[in-house]
């Protein structure tokens, strides 16, 4: 009997599939496909391919190797950066990651009510006239999902597993029926020529490129749960790679399917917030099925999967921020864990900050589309910073150490090239995120305001983090000298 009890206690809390879903669910979003379809049309297909090959896969290789090196750590991205560049840069990268998440959360909490509106009514009832209701609903959702996050990873990972199955189901169904319709003779809604498929390398494209980088972000979210996995050196990298292939394939093939179903003009007319619902409606009606009913079913599933994804985005960055950070960096109130292993105090503190951000008056935004675009750019811009530092940390690690227990890059020269390319692309994405606002400005004052809004917010909050730690950390008290 004792032997059986011991075996039960030693069972892994998270299996491979659960790990894959913890990465896939918060990383993949069908709305990312339609959002970039609005901006790029058929050119989104090769753009996704380029990003997956030259950014997503290299970033995954870096994460998988550094995770295998730090398999006993709980800090995820913090531990990965620290092993290459030390605690100072680890804090800078992780704090940037945490700040990016704050911008992201205030955005996504406003999206769930829109999803629910499509599920209940088959349309978006949040027009520009009553969009003021969204912040209040977002605050309620922030409190509810934070409570779920405090229940522990074992609890909310079940949501991710269920959400992942539904995501694969609805996305796979859309792709399947889009290609079947085309095979039956339904003409493509988009024109496929060299002019439409080759991206135009303009300032608008570079701004949209940051959306693409943001869309593939997420392979790192499960890093804070690596200690929950059996044989992490083997299982975690494998899970990261499987999730990467799923996400990359879904974005590339899904983007092609969307272009078959809806033209760029139809996507642009639907707008950023509604395009992903409209394409499901168009596809359903092309098969003689009620588009409204299909969209309602899809939206109901999307609500569930989004809740699962956002809970992970609530919990994982907090764990990364406080799990392995030096004890004197933040007040003990924030770094303490409860009996489930969650950083409940930090989670509720984060919720308070996000609620303040949600409640801030939005001045000068003419429509909800403008709001979505601005916050998306702010999120993408902030999130690129930790990836720059992470790639630099990997480069420094490989210069000092041999390859980790798991590596896709045995050659140090190849590792250096991959890390350098990742840094270059990340830097390009950082500056590209706000360039469109600057170019569109008609006066110098408008250009300065665009730069301040796009780059100033994240940089100011990052600087605030340094200020907090600077004033909180005190030099160690020297013991009194022996007077004897």
C-alpha atoms as one frame of an Amber mdcrd trajectory, in Angstrom:
protein
   0.000   0.000   0.000   2.687   2.595   0.839   4.320   1.874  -2.500   1.106
   2.710  -4.361   0.699   5.920  -2.406   4.242   6.921  -3.232   3.686   6.279
  -6.928   0.530   8.358  -6.881   2.282  11.265  -5.211   5.045  11.151  -7.798
   2.740  11.374 -10.819   3.250  14.483 -12.973   0.657  17.208 -12.536   0.804
  18.238 -16.193   1.065  15.751 -19.064   2.399  16.538 -22.540  -1.002  17.378
 -24.042  -1.880  19.716 -21.172   1.475  21.446 -21.596   0.879  21.848 -25.343
  -2.543  23.354 -24.675  -1.135  25.727 -22.037   1.002  27.134 -24.855  -1.375
  26.788 -27.801  -4.500  28.310 -26.224  -3.002  31.656 -25.112  -0.803  31.925
 -28.228  -3.183  31.183 -31.089  -6.083  33.471 -31.863  -8.273  33.216 -34.972
  -8.851  36.957 -34.727  -5.115  37.442 -35.360  -5.670  35.873 -38.787  -8.530
  38.204 -39.708  -6.837  41.253 -38.169  -3.850  40.820 -40.454  -6.179  39.919
 -43.314  -7.753  43.359 -42.885  -4.340  45.013 -43.123  -2.598  42.808 -45.696
  -5.151  40.774 -47.643  -3.611  37.714 -49.373  -0.146  39.087 -48.543  -0.811
  37.919 -44.977  -0.146  34.306 -46.048   3.543  34.741 -46.986   3.937  37.171
 -44.100   2.853  34.499 -41.609   5.206  32.040 -43.279   8.152  34.444 -42.982
   7.414  35.223 -39.344   7.065  31.540 -38.416  10.311  30.530 -40.158  12.532
  33.475 -39.257  11.091  34.463 -35.861   8.695  32.024 -34.216  10.726  28.864
 -34.796  14.090  30.442 -33.801  12.476  31.928 -30.694  11.059  28.518 -29.849
  14.513  26.936 -30.225  15.928  29.511 -27.802  13.139  28.998 -25.272  13.317
  25.200 -25.440  17.074  25.119 -24.820  17.109  27.682 -21.998  14.147  25.913
 -20.378  16.069  22.620 -20.390  18.983  24.372 -18.676  16.721  25.845 -15.994
  14.427  22.862 -15.489  14.484  23.255 -11.694  13.588  26.963 -11.770  10.100
  28.424 -11.502  10.608  31.854 -13.061  10.337  31.038 -16.745  11.630  33.946
 -18.795  13.322  35.503 -15.744  15.431  32.376 -15.134  16.242  32.035 -18.836
  17.586  35.574 -19.113  19.416  35.372 -15.784  21.480  32.353 -16.841  22.937
  34.398 -19.704  22.964  38.025 -18.601  22.429  37.965 -14.833  19.678  39.185
 -12.515  19.752  42.858 -13.545  18.890  42.168 -17.187  16.545  39.377 -16.110
  14.564  41.895 -14.110  14.553  44.407 -16.956  13.305  41.787 -19.441  10.712
  40.287 -17.115   9.380  43.658 -15.984   8.989  44.636 -19.664   7.111  41.380
 -20.189   4.915  42.104 -17.193   4.151  45.639 -18.405   3.292  44.366 -21.888
   0.831  42.019 -20.240  -0.887  44.924 -18.459  -1.578  46.608 -21.795  -2.716
  43.308 -23.263  -5.096  42.502 -20.411  -6.911  45.829 -20.529  -7.458  45.109
 -24.224  -8.682  41.517 -23.989 -11.101  42.065 -21.115 -13.006  44.392 -23.430
 -13.174  41.714 -26.121 -15.052  39.043 -24.165 -18.302  41.085 -23.979 -18.156
  41.501 -27.773 -17.755  37.721 -28.123 -20.700  37.186 -25.776 -22.820  39.616
 -27.813 -22.177  37.587 -30.982 -22.978  34.373 -29.079 -26.276  35.677 -27.707
 -27.551  37.858 -30.547 -25.576  36.849 -33.633 -24.227  40.393 -33.964 -22.103
  42.978 -32.171 -24.396  45.097 -29.997 -21.491  47.262 -28.808 -21.565  50.051
 -31.376 -19.716  53.333 -31.027 -22.780  54.770 -29.272 -22.779  52.302 -26.357
 -19.106  51.320 -26.341 -18.832  53.076 -22.966 -20.323  49.926 -21.398 -17.240
  47.858 -22.270 -14.925  49.214 -19.541 -17.455  48.356 -16.820 -17.921  44.820
 -18.121 -14.159  44.486 -18.507 -13.653  45.352 -14.837 -16.093  42.628 -13.761
 -14.319  40.100 -15.988 -10.920  41.145 -14.658 -12.041  40.377 -11.111 -13.683
  37.070 -12.069 -10.759  35.708 -14.109  -8.227  36.824 -11.513 -10.125  34.756
  -8.960  -9.866  31.725 -11.261  -6.115  32.359 -11.646  -5.659  32.295  -7.861
  -7.062  28.768  -7.727  -3.777  27.317  -9.030  -2.389  25.916 -12.272  -3.828
  22.442 -11.680  -7.304  24.003 -11.674  -7.118  26.336 -14.655  -5.006  23.982
 -16.810  -8.191  21.937 -17.209  -9.782  24.998 -18.814  -6.842  25.254 -21.207
  -7.110  21.587 -22.193 -10.841  21.902 -22.868 -10.376  25.255 -24.604  -7.611
  23.842 -26.785  -9.802  21.004 -28.033 -12.573  23.422 -28.960 -10.103  25.824
 -30.629  -8.700  23.042 -32.784 -12.240  21.907 -33.616 -13.619  25.263 -34.778
 -10.414  26.338 -36.551  -9.983  22.970 -38.263 -13.636  22.972 -39.328 -13.320
  26.426 -40.873 -10.189  25.452 -42.801 -11.692  22.149 -43.961 -14.970  23.600
 -45.244 -13.225  26.608 -46.827 -11.019  24.325 -48.906 -13.888  21.939 -49.684
 -15.966  24.845 -50.980 -13.081  25.941 -53.187 -12.588  22.375 -54.440 -16.300
  22.193 -55.336 -15.924  25.203 -57.604 -16.619  28.194 -55.387 -14.237  30.897
 -56.643 -11.728  32.466 -54.297 -13.006  35.700 -52.761  -9.510  37.178 -53.011
  -7.464  37.797 -56.102  -4.216  35.821 -56.093  -1.581  37.668 -58.116   2.012
  38.686 -57.559   0.835  42.181 -56.644  -1.636  40.969 -53.983   0.483  38.228
 -52.409   3.888  39.923 -52.205   3.941  42.339 -49.248   4.503  45.988 -50.012
   7.368  47.008 -47.760   5.904  50.335 -46.664   5.614  51.985 -43.261   2.151
  50.460 -42.919   3.579  46.990 -43.449   6.258  47.487 -40.801   3.582  48.640
 -38.353   1.509  45.546 -39.129   4.635  43.405 -38.795   4.574  44.090 -35.052
   1.089  42.600 -34.946   2.548  39.470 -36.496   5.295  39.299 -33.853   2.730
  39.830 -31.137   0.488  37.106 -32.565   3.157  34.403 -32.224   4.117  35.466
 -28.714   3.232  32.880 -26.118   5.659  29.953 -26.351   7.181  31.229 -23.121
   3.986  31.264 -21.029   4.316  27.636 -19.908   7.913  28.180 -18.766   6.763
  28.993 -15.253   5.147  25.547 -14.988   8.144  23.472 -16.102   8.630  22.093
 -12.586   5.123  20.610 -12.800   6.136  18.359 -15.722   7.636  14.882 -15.462
  11.082  14.630 -17.115  11.096  18.334 -18.093  14.327  18.120 -20.112  12.529
  15.914 -22.622   8.840  16.741 -22.188   8.934  20.545 -22.037  10.937  21.145
 -25.254   8.809  18.557 -26.999   5.650  20.323 -25.863   6.993  23.704 -26.996
   7.846  22.350 -30.447   4.480  20.627 -30.901   2.639  23.798 -29.857   4.810
  25.864 -32.214   3.955  23.622 -35.160   0.250  23.772 -34.289   0.222  27.558
 -33.944   2.328  28.211 -37.042   0.325  25.818 -39.223  -2.982  27.243 -37.988
  -1.913  30.808 -38.792  -0.546  30.037 -42.266  -3.270  27.632 -43.456  -6.009
  29.560 -41.640  -4.938  32.807 -43.312  -5.141  31.108 -46.709  -8.627  29.778
 -45.886  -9.842  33.224 -44.788  -8.600  34.734 -48.077 -10.593  32.108 -49.984
 -13.759  32.964 -48.050 -13.613  36.773 -47.798 -12.019  39.496 -49.889  -9.821
  42.191 -48.290 -12.635  44.702 -48.904 -15.146  42.569 -46.962 -12.684  42.141
 -44.088 -11.990  45.881 -44.001 -15.695  46.672 -43.973 -16.218  44.266 -41.062
 -13.409  45.953 -39.112 -10.863  44.637 -36.641 -13.393  43.688 -33.978 -15.904
  41.820 -36.152 -14.016  40.288 -39.101 -13.425  36.907 -37.446 -17.195  36.480
 -36.928 -18.130  37.670 -40.416 -15.937  35.080 -42.183 -17.654  32.246 -40.303
 -21.026  33.664 -41.325 -20.000  33.932 -44.986 -18.624  30.385 -45.050 -21.720
  28.905 -43.384 -24.090  30.659 -45.795 -22.058  29.444 -48.780 -22.959  25.915
 -47.622 -26.641  26.790 -47.192 -26.392  26.831 -43.398 -27.671  29.633 -41.174
 -24.721  31.986 -40.769 -26.196  33.499 -37.630 -26.495  30.129 -35.873 -22.959
  29.081 -36.846 -21.536  32.385 -35.621 -23.430  32.040 -32.344 -21.976  28.551
 -31.815 -18.494  29.727 -32.770 -18.759  32.754 -30.482 -19.924  30.668 -27.528
 -16.891  28.408 -27.988 -14.687  31.485 -28.376 -15.877  32.828 -25.031 -14.800
  29.597 -23.322 -11.429  29.379 -25.071 -10.728  33.055 -24.463 -11.398  32.703
 -20.752  -8.915  29.806 -20.645  -6.320  31.810 -22.584  -6.674  34.985 -20.550
  -6.403  33.170 -17.232  -3.001  31.861 -18.349  -1.975  35.366 -19.422  -3.069
  36.648 -16.007  -1.140  34.060 -14.011   2.019  33.198 -15.948   3.598  36.697
 -16.228   3.051  37.245 -12.504   4.742  33.946 -11.716   7.612  34.871 -14.062
   7.959  38.244 -12.351   8.045  37.048  -8.745   9.008  33.336  -8.637  12.816
  33.507  -8.916  13.454  37.199  -8.366  15.831  38.107  -5.482  13.958  38.318
  -2.184  14.781  41.986  -1.588  13.650  43.198  -5.021   9.964  43.588  -4.118
   7.953  43.680  -0.874   7.289  40.243   0.607   3.586  40.936   0.174   4.020
  40.498  -3.594   6.456  37.585  -3.576   4.627  35.365  -1.083   2.736  32.286
  -2.328  -0.406  30.688  -0.957  -1.037  26.978  -0.349  -1.848  26.378  -4.046
   1.487  27.887  -5.094  -0.182  30.964  -6.578   0.982  34.524  -6.025  -2.477
  35.628  -4.917  -1.421  38.999  -3.527   0.475  39.857  -6.699  -2.433  38.675
  -8.857  -4.908  40.919  -7.062  -2.440  43.806  -7.182  -2.129  43.278 -10.931
  -5.920  43.237 -11.193  -6.068  46.583  -9.407  -3.591  48.123 -11.851  -5.434
  46.725 -14.878  -8.750  48.068 -13.557  -7.217  51.533 -13.266  -5.954  51.288
 -16.850  -9.366  50.130 -18.059 -11.118  52.977 -16.264  -8.881  55.744 -17.588
 -10.832  58.040 -19.925 -10.056  57.391 -23.565  -9.630  60.807 -25.153  -9.299
  61.459 -28.847 -10.299  58.004 -30.068 -12.973  58.336 -32.742 -14.163  54.738
 -32.698 -13.726  51.399 -31.023 -11.580  50.294 -34.001  -9.118  53.077 -33.195
  -9.057  51.927 -29.577  -8.339  48.312 -30.568  -5.574  49.354 -32.959  -3.823
  51.651 -30.471  -3.827  49.152 -27.612  -2.715  46.336 -29.910   0.267  48.414
 -31.017   1.122  49.316 -27.431   0.994  45.655 -26.450   3.148  44.524 -29.353
   5.684  47.249 -28.706   6.115  46.412 -25.026   6.283  42.660 -25.600   9.102
  42.887 -28.127  11.553  44.209 -25.499  11.853  40.985 -23.432  12.353  38.964
 -26.621  15.282  41.195 -27.574  16.825  40.618 -24.155  16.008  36.886 -24.202
  17.755  36.387 -27.546  20.756  38.380 -26.286  20.816  36.227 -23.128  20.851
  33.077 -25.240  23.748  34.467 -27.258  25.671  35.234 -24.061  24.841  31.813
 -22.599  26.151  29.929 -25.618  29.360  31.968 -25.639  30.027  30.910 -22.041
  28.511  27.422 -21.975  28.106  24.317 -24.081  24.645  23.616 -25.560  21.963
  22.757 -23.025  20.547  19.262 -22.343  18.080  19.893 -25.176  19.089  21.938
 -28.200  18.060  22.381 -31.803  21.228  24.404 -32.435  24.290  22.235 -31.816
  26.667  24.579 -33.619  27.670  27.670 -31.650  27.992  29.568 -34.915  24.443
  28.645 -35.936  23.195  29.558 -32.457  24.864  32.986 -32.752  23.275  33.576
 -36.179  19.818  32.557 -34.972  20.035  34.734 -31.866  21.326  37.719 -33.856
  18.552  37.452 -36.452  15.958  37.245 -33.657  17.364  40.406 -32.072  17.369
  42.282 -35.394  13.787  41.309 -36.220  12.654  42.206 -32.697  14.289  45.645
 -32.885  12.698  46.236 -36.302   9.325  45.289 -34.833   9.841  47.647 -31.891
  10.397  50.686 -34.087   7.913  49.556 -36.705   5.001  49.421 -34.250   4.588
  53.181 -34.042   5.994  54.353 -37.349   2.592  54.446 -39.042   1.235  56.913
 -36.486   4.257  59.159 -37.014   4.048  59.096 -40.823   0.295  59.795 -40.832
   0.707  62.851 -38.600   0.026  66.121 -40.434   1.932  68.419 -38.101   5.029
  68.239 -35.935   2.868  68.419 -32.822   0.786  65.448 -33.953   3.969  63.504
 -34.747   5.378  64.225 -31.277   2.093  63.148 -29.682   2.110  59.922 -31.718
   5.655  59.102 -30.598   4.799  59.901 -26.975   1.649  57.746 -26.957   3.262
  54.809 -28.730   6.693  54.676 -27.136   6.334  56.827 -24.020   3.825  54.711
 -22.095   5.737  51.418 -22.058   9.101  53.121 -21.477   7.689  55.187 -18.598
   6.210  52.139 -16.863   9.433  50.181 -17.349  11.354  53.061 -15.759   8.836
  53.023 -12.914   9.725  49.401 -12.204  13.369  50.322 -11.838  12.411  53.152
  -9.519  10.337  50.857  -7.321  13.132  48.332  -6.924  15.778  51.041  -6.445
  13.968  52.594  -3.509  12.863  49.279  -2.020  16.214  47.504  -2.076  18.388
  48.531   0.822  22.079  47.742   1.279  22.741  44.870   3.590  23.373  45.921
   7.213  26.907  45.160   8.227  27.319  43.228  11.483  28.782  45.279  14.351
  32.489  45.057  14.821  33.798  42.913  17.626  34.452  45.360  20.496  36.200
  42.735  22.541
